[in-house]
Structures are given as structure tokens and as C-alpha cells.
Amino acid sequence: MMDKQVNKNVELHKRRERAVPRAPYNISQVYVDKARGAKVQDVEGKEYIDFAGGIGIQNIGHNHPKVVAAIKEQVDQFIHPCFHVAPYESYITLAERLNALTPGDFAKKTILLNSGAEAVENAIKIARKFTGKSGVISFDRAYHGRTLLTMSLTSKVKPYKHGFGPFANNTYKLPYPYYYRKDSFLSNEEYDDRLVEQFNHFLMLEASPDEIGAIIMEPVQGEGGFIVPSKRFVQGIKRVCEENNILFIADEIQTGFCRTGKLFAMENFDIAPDLTTLSKSIAGGMPLSAVTGRADVMDAAEIGQLGGTFGGSPVACAAGNAVLDVIKEEHLVDKSRVLGEKMMKLLQEMKERHDVIGDVRGLGSMCAIEIIEAEDFKQPNPGLTTTILQACWDKGLMTLKAGTYGNVLRFLPPVVIADEDLERGLAIVDEAITENK
Ligand SMILES: Cc1ncc(COP(=O)(O)O)c(C=O)c1O
């Protein structure tokens, strides 16, 4: 504490504003000094409970000692000879492990890359090459990244797409269920069936099956507001894909690695995707992503057609292999399920106390609440959401917003969070709502 400067955050933020363009958003002006497990300390010595996990990167907790040790050991051996120049074992090992662990009892292969968007770009390239069909379908409220192709698949104009067109050709959107906001005269099953039927209509009215190579789906929508589809819907979409030779790509970038009470979220829906994109919590915070999928599909691209200078760097692979060890040794899949049950229970109780909480939803430990105008049922209240969010940060809780209307508070605490920190974090949310509603 002694050496921390009182106004260090403000000073750093002034420097940031001078040196860095405004476009990369900062949800806070809290500059990090140190992070461990589910706790983060800023440069002024203030401690935060972390419900943001770097947007879902820290499922196993900040700076897990095994990950840190693996990174250090790798750095001492070699940093980066480049996989395309002189390959190394840790890349192969990680690929083998992801092939074995992702859903699907068939031969698989994995390519490693750097970012989530890069994984999605590569999955689409691979799918196009395999099928010979360029059309790609994503969903309303989807988020797949910020590069040209992934931004084209992303479904929120402001801020992600505004002014950045023209977008990639042959990309289309289908509706994704949103049970909280569906027409009330439909049962959930009728609603699911209608949405699946729209896929069939799309293939008659918009683009024929011989033009559509792939559909890409988040098993739970992340940026879109933590919206959980039903098994009926996901399986219905997969069935139409199979009937029309369309590849099913699961974007598990935010849902993967124990977030949803399973290692991968598609396990909740009993779906084995043709291809899966992975990133975020894959390597404890090192930049790493992957496309894992059917070996025959993955081998469609020819030698030299995929890759990149830093993809699957040795340091990131060392971290990725250590993350998989930790998940197994510490039973983090089970922990995620238990954590999710606890969060959902406490959030449901919170909803009883606050009529501005319109919906509580989640899958495993990927949980969120939707903030509405109390007097006008279901009217989104983004202003109050921002106020609550700010109050949470002021009280020492890092958390995030999401959703089309900016009225969803989403919670992505490390799965290893201590009970007392989880309870204190949720108590902070409760206080922030009480004081501001
Ligand atoms: C589902 C999903 N896909 C893709 C991405 C893009 O990942 P990145 O920011 O690493 O490019 C994200 C990032 O939030 C995501 O949540």
C-alpha cells in the first residue's frame, strides 16, 4: 500500500487518452497492479472481487501457479521458433488433447491460432474449402469478433459495425431464441419449432442449400446477453444442417473450458459440432485460440493455406496444456456446475427483492440478470444498468454488461472463486441495486 500513489489510476488514464485511440473501450479506469485467483488489485492498492474474469478468460483464476510455472519453464527453454519453421511438441500435445476432449466420437484435428476472431475466420475458411459453398449463416445478436468476416457475422450495428462496411458477402442471419422476450402466445416449444422452420424457409427463399457451407452458433450468446437456447432449438438447427449438407460450427470462445457446467457448452445440448472455435479461457490469459473439428473437414485446406507467424506459440501452448491439467486435477467442471447452482439460487432470491430484475438466466456458471423499468414490465433499462455497474465497481466488484439493449449484467467469475467472495460479490450487486433503483 505504501508505495501506491493515490491518483495513479487518473494519471494513467490521462496518459492512455493521449497515447491510445478512444475506440478500444475501457469499461473502467481501474489500472491493474496484481491479480490472483478471483481477486484483482489496482495500482492504488484497492482490491476487487472479479466477476468479469477478463471477459471470460480466467475460468481457472488469475495466475494459477501451475500455469505461471509452465510459462516460466517454457520461456527458459525457447520462446518462439514459429510452428511453420521448426515445430515443437507442446503444440501437438495440446492439439491431441483438444481433439480428445471436444464433443464428438470421431477423428478430429486442431489448428492453433492467436485470437477468437482468428479462430472464427479460419473455421469459415475451412468450411468453405471443404463444402465448396461460400454462404455462412450466423444469428441475431451473435458476436464473433471484429475482423471483416467476423464483424460481418456479428449482429450488433453500434458499436461493432457502424461505419466499417462494406461487409463480407454471402453472410446471413437467422433468429436465435430469446424466451424472455418472445411473444407470450407461443409456448417455448412452438417458438423453437417456428425458429427452426425459419431456417428451412430461408433455404427456400434466401439462399439454396448448395450455396450455404456453414452455420455458426454460440451455444449460449455471450455479448448478446447470456441467452440460453433450448436443446430442442439447437438440435433442430443441427438437424436442418445435416439434411442440407451444411456444416455446424460451434463458437465456444466464451462458453468453453468449464463455463457452463461442462467442459464445452455443446455437451449440454448433446451436439457434436463439425467444427468448434475455442479461445479465451483456453490458456489462462495467454493469447491462444483453436479450431478443432472433423479430421476430414480440417484437412480440406491445402498445405500452406492456413496458419500465421504466432499461431500456437510455445508459451501459449505451455499455458494451454497446464490449464487442461488444472481443470482435471481440480475438478473444475464439477465446480462450475456447483458454482452455477449457487449463483442462480442467490440471483433468484435477489430477483424477489428487486422488481427491476426482469430475468435471471444462465447455464452452469455463465449467469446474468436483465435490468428493466420496474413500472413498465420488460422495458429494458440500460441507464440503470450502467449506474448499477458503476456502483459495483466503486464498491470493489469488477463486472460487465451485455445485451442488445445494454441492460444485462453478466457474471463470469473464475470457477475457483471462494464461497465468501462469491457471496460478497453478489451482496455488492444487491446493494448497488437497492441504492440506485
Ligand atoms: C463467442 C465469441 N466469439 C468470438 C469472439 C472474438 O474473440 P477475440 O476478441 O479474441 O477476437 C468473442 C469475444 O468476445 C466471443 O465471445
The ligand as an ORCA input file, in Angstrom:
! r2SCAN-3c Opt
* xyz 0 1
  C     -18.402    -16.005    -28.859
  C     -17.222    -15.176    -29.253
  N     -16.664    -15.371    -30.455
  C     -15.604    -14.646    -30.849
  C     -15.056    -13.675    -30.043
  C     -13.879    -12.880    -30.518
  O     -12.737    -13.198    -29.788
  P     -11.477    -12.214    -29.799
  O     -11.892    -10.980    -29.052
  O     -10.403    -12.993    -29.093
  O     -11.148    -11.957    -31.222
  C     -15.613    -13.437    -28.781
  C     -15.077    -12.384    -27.903
  O     -15.726    -11.896    -27.012
  C     -16.734    -14.210    -28.378
  O     -17.304    -14.022    -27.179
*
